[in-house]
Amino acid sequence: MKTAVRHLKKSCDTIWSLIVRTRDKNRCQLCSRHGGNAHHIFSRRHVGTRHDIDNGITLCWACHQHKAHSDYEAFRDYIIGKIGAVRFEQLKLQAFTVCKGVDYQLRLVYLTEEAKKWGIQPESPLQPTSIPRINSRKVSRKKVLQRSVAVRSTDTPTKCKLLSEETQKTTSSLTSAE
């Protein structure tokens, strides 16, 4: 079970990073050099914002190490100037909201749909061969999508509720096609 969750988290992290870097045109947002690092504004340990695309920024290695992780106050002020004080406070509240029982399969569906909006075609994590075994049985694509719909209605009111109306339509069309 832990291996399956770890695999799902890694898949979500990879797609999240691709989306953030694509959104920022793979340029460091501080110095405009080629940026290869997608940085979390609020740490990855905060489940509520870990895969929120607004919680990411592309940085080059030097800015990532010497500004984002060293000069916290100046970096925080830069972020507030870039996204605004209101959005920064919303992210902060979302980061410190406790989210228990996060469904990483649901997040993977959401991030895959977001990636498609940005023109990214990630390796489909929902193919039956790539879905990890959970509780010693293979979970089918249809079950993942059904579980996503069921969990979405009981999720917390924060960004843990990740699917948009457009994704709901896609989900229903995928389940009806099978």
GUMARLUM-512492 format. One record per residue (C-alpha): x, y, z; residue in three letters. Coordinates in steps of 0.001 Angstrom, whole numbers. Layout:
N
x: X&y: Y&z: Z&volum: ALA
...
This chain:
178
x: 0&y: 0&z: 0&volum: MET
x: 2778&y: 2464&z: 911&volum: LYS
x: 4594&y: 1665&z: -2326&volum: THR
x: 1444&y: 2399&z: -4339&volum: ALA
x: 925&y: 5765&z: -2619&volum: VAL
x: 4601&y: 6634&z: -3062&volum: ARG
x: 4336&y: 5823&z: -6783&volum: HIS
x: 1224&y: 8000&z: -7131&volum: LEU
x: 2861&y: 10916&z: -5282&volum: LYS
x: 5918&y: 10699&z: -7532&volum: LYS
x: 3734&y: 10656&z: -10644&volum: SER
x: 1805&y: 13693&z: -9375&volum: CYS
x: 5049&y: 15521&z: -8528&volum: ASP
x: 6467&y: 14858&z: -12001&volum: THR
x: 3374&y: 16113&z: -13829&volum: ILE
x: 3082&y: 19129&z: -11485&volum: TRP
x: 6696&y: 20046&z: -12231&volum: SER
x: 6141&y: 19772&z: -16004&volum: LEU
x: 3071&y: 22018&z: -15817&volum: ILE
x: 4819&y: 24697&z: -13714&volum: VAL
x: 7891&y: 24760&z: -15964&volum: ARG
x: 5735&y: 24884&z: -19123&volum: THR
x: 3600&y: 27696&z: -17702&volum: ARG
x: 6750&y: 29740&z: -16954&volum: ASP
x: 8262&y: 28909&z: -20382&volum: LYS
x: 11108&y: 27108&z: -18589&volum: ASN
x: 12621&y: 30452&z: -17563&volum: ARG
x: 13734&y: 31483&z: -14088&volum: CYS
x: 11160&y: 33956&z: -12815&volum: GLN
x: 13815&y: 35870&z: -10860&volum: LEU
x: 16663&y: 36288&z: -13367&volum: CYS
x: 15162&y: 35087&z: -16702&volum: SER
x: 17859&y: 32452&z: -17268&volum: ARG
x: 16979&y: 28909&z: -18288&volum: HIS
x: 15238&y: 27497&z: -15218&volum: GLY
x: 15160&y: 23797&z: -14637&volum: GLY
x: 13698&y: 23713&z: -11113&volum: ASN
x: 10023&y: 23891&z: -10234&volum: ALA
x: 9985&y: 25360&z: -6716&volum: HIS
x: 7112&y: 25028&z: -4243&volum: HIS
x: 6251&y: 28392&z: -2703&volum: ILE
x: 4834&y: 26544&z: 292&volum: PHE
x: 6718&y: 23339&z: 1045&volum: SER
x: 5785&y: 19962&z: -449&volum: ARG
x: 5038&y: 18706&z: 3045&volum: ARG
x: 1848&y: 20805&z: 3015&volum: HIS
x: -597&y: 18395&z: 1387&volum: VAL
x: -3181&y: 21077&z: 615&volum: GLY
x: -870&y: 22930&z: -1780&volum: THR
x: 1618&y: 20236&z: -2799&volum: ARG
x: 88&y: 19790&z: -6267&volum: HIS
x: -1525&y: 23217&z: -6653&volum: ASP
x: -102&y: 24772&z: -9798&volum: ILE
x: -323&y: 28278&z: -8312&volum: ASP
x: 2013&y: 27071&z: -5556&volum: ASN
x: 4868&y: 26621&z: -8033&volum: GLY
x: 7429&y: 28843&z: -9682&volum: ILE
x: 10282&y: 28011&z: -12084&volum: THR
x: 13766&y: 28966&z: -10900&volum: LEU
x: 17292&y: 28369&z: -12130&volum: CYS
x: 19559&y: 26365&z: -9838&volum: TRP
x: 21378&y: 29432&z: -8472&volum: ALA
x: 18196&y: 31367&z: -7621&volum: CYS
x: 16602&y: 28229&z: -6200&volum: HIS
x: 19498&y: 27646&z: -3803&volum: GLN
x: 20660&y: 31183&z: -3025&volum: HIS
x: 17427&y: 33147&z: -3034&volum: LYS
x: 14451&y: 30859&z: -2468&volum: ALA
x: 16092&y: 28681&z: 193&volum: HIS
x: 18400&y: 31273&z: 1763&volum: SER
x: 16811&y: 34720&z: 1673&volum: ASP
x: 13275&y: 33781&z: 2736&volum: TYR
x: 11969&y: 37285&z: 3431&volum: GLU
x: 13087&y: 38777&z: 102&volum: ALA
x: 11745&y: 35759&z: -1806&volum: PHE
x: 8403&y: 35947&z: 39&volum: ARG
x: 8154&y: 39662&z: -801&volum: ASP
x: 8879&y: 38868&z: -4469&volum: TYR
x: 6137&y: 36211&z: -4517&volum: ILE
x: 3630&y: 38597&z: -2903&volum: ILE
x: 4492&y: 41192&z: -5538&volum: GLY
x: 4075&y: 38631&z: -8321&volum: LYS
x: 816&y: 36902&z: -7282&volum: ILE
x: -641&y: 39528&z: -4957&volum: GLY
x: -1153&y: 39589&z: -1195&volum: ALA
x: -4670&y: 38137&z: -1375&volum: VAL
x: -3646&y: 35085&z: -3433&volum: ARG
x: -571&y: 34592&z: -1219&volum: PHE
x: -2789&y: 34543&z: 1888&volum: GLU
x: -5172&y: 32095&z: 181&volum: GLN
x: -2269&y: 29760&z: -614&volum: LEU
x: -1000&y: 30123&z: 2949&volum: LYS
x: -4396&y: 29215&z: 4390&volum: LEU
x: -4695&y: 26313&z: 1961&volum: GLN
x: -1186&y: 25095&z: 2856&volum: ALA
x: -1931&y: 25006&z: 6570&volum: PHE
x: -5367&y: 23405&z: 6223&volum: THR
x: -5248&y: 19800&z: 7357&volum: VAL
x: -6161&y: 17359&z: 4567&volum: CYS
x: -6511&y: 13785&z: 5727&volum: LYS
x: -7054&y: 10835&z: 3464&volum: GLY
x: -5849&y: 12505&z: 268&volum: VAL
x: -6768&y: 10544&z: -2846&volum: ASP
x: -3636&y: 10713&z: -4995&volum: TYR
x: -5364&y: 8841&z: -7809&volum: GLN
x: -7856&y: 11719&z: -7996&volum: LEU
x: -5009&y: 14224&z: -8030&volum: ARG
x: -3321&y: 12276&z: -10802&volum: LEU
x: -6481&y: 12476&z: -12931&volum: VAL
x: -6701&y: 16227&z: -12269&volum: TYR
x: -3031&y: 16894&z: -13049&volum: LEU
x: -3181&y: 14829&z: -16232&volum: THR
x: -6137&y: 16914&z: -17434&volum: GLU
x: -4326&y: 20145&z: -16496&volum: GLU
x: -1239&y: 18982&z: -18389&volum: ALA
x: -3343&y: 18465&z: -21511&volum: LYS
x: -4620&y: 22057&z: -21216&volum: LYS
x: -985&y: 23229&z: -21311&volum: TRP
x: -223&y: 21038&z: -24330&volum: GLY
x: 1738&y: 18474&z: -22329&volum: ILE
x: 1119&y: 14819&z: -23084&volum: GLN
x: 2454&y: 13049&z: -20001&volum: PRO
x: 2863&y: 9307&z: -20103&volum: GLU
x: -641&y: 8204&z: -19230&volum: SER
x: -571&y: 7172&z: -15576&volum: PRO
x: -4056&y: 5686&z: -15896&volum: LEU
x: -3201&y: 2835&z: -18225&volum: GLN
x: -4006&y: -480&z: -16528&volum: PRO
x: -382&y: -1626&z: -16797&volum: THR
x: 943&y: 1424&z: -14934&volum: SER
x: -1595&y: 1550&z: -12102&volum: ILE
x: 47&y: 230&z: -8958&volum: PRO
x: -1417&y: -2701&z: -7097&volum: ARG
x: -3488&y: -1612&z: -4121&volum: ILE
x: -4529&y: -4203&z: -1557&volum: ASN
x: -3022&y: -6996&z: -3716&volum: SER
x: -5321&y: -6385&z: -6666&volum: ARG
x: -5010&y: -4347&z: -9796&volum: LYS
x: -7285&y: -1332&z: -9881&volum: VAL
x: -8907&y: -791&z: -13262&volum: SER
x: -9109&y: 2598&z: -14946&volum: ARG
x: -12879&y: 2584&z: -14577&volum: LYS
x: -12624&y: 2008&z: -10805&volum: LYS
x: -10097&y: 4839&z: -10462&volum: VAL
x: -12473&y: 7212&z: -12228&volum: LEU
x: -15490&y: 6000&z: -10219&volum: GLN
x: -13543&y: 6448&z: -6994&volum: ARG
x: -12515&y: 9937&z: -8128&volum: SER
x: -16140&y: 10960&z: -8581&volum: VAL
x: -17147&y: 9450&z: -5220&volum: ALA
x: -14279&y: 11063&z: -3300&volum: VAL
x: -14778&y: 14435&z: -4946&volum: ARG
x: -18184&y: 14832&z: -3315&volum: SER
x: -16833&y: 14121&z: 188&volum: THR
x: -13571&y: 16066&z: -42&volum: ASP
x: -12707&y: 19092&z: 2091&volum: THR
x: -13737&y: 22521&z: 769&volum: PRO
x: -10113&y: 23524&z: 18&volum: THR
x: -8118&y: 22669&z: -3090&volum: LYS
x: -8300&y: 19035&z: -2031&volum: CYS
x: -11400&y: 19229&z: -4230&volum: LYS
x: -9466&y: 19343&z: -7451&volum: LEU
x: -11626&y: 18411&z: -10419&volum: LEU
x: -13309&y: 21091&z: -12476&volum: SER
x: -16587&y: 20774&z: -14350&volum: GLU
x: -14660&y: 20138&z: -17546&volum: GLU
x: -12798&y: 17248&z: -15925&volum: THR
x: -16091&y: 15835&z: -14640&volum: GLN
x: -17385&y: 15741&z: -18231&volum: LYS
x: -14198&y: 14008&z: -19375&volum: THR
x: -14465&y: 11519&z: -16518&volum: THR
x: -18070&y: 10645&z: -17341&volum: SER
x: -17263&y: 10237&z: -21031&volum: SER
x: -14320&y: 7932&z: -20211&volum: LEU
x: -16414&y: 5723&z: -17911&volum: THR
x: -19233&y: 5476&z: -20461&volum: SER
x: -16755&y: 4539&z: -23215&volum: ALA
x: -15616&y: 1460&z: -21297&volum: GLU
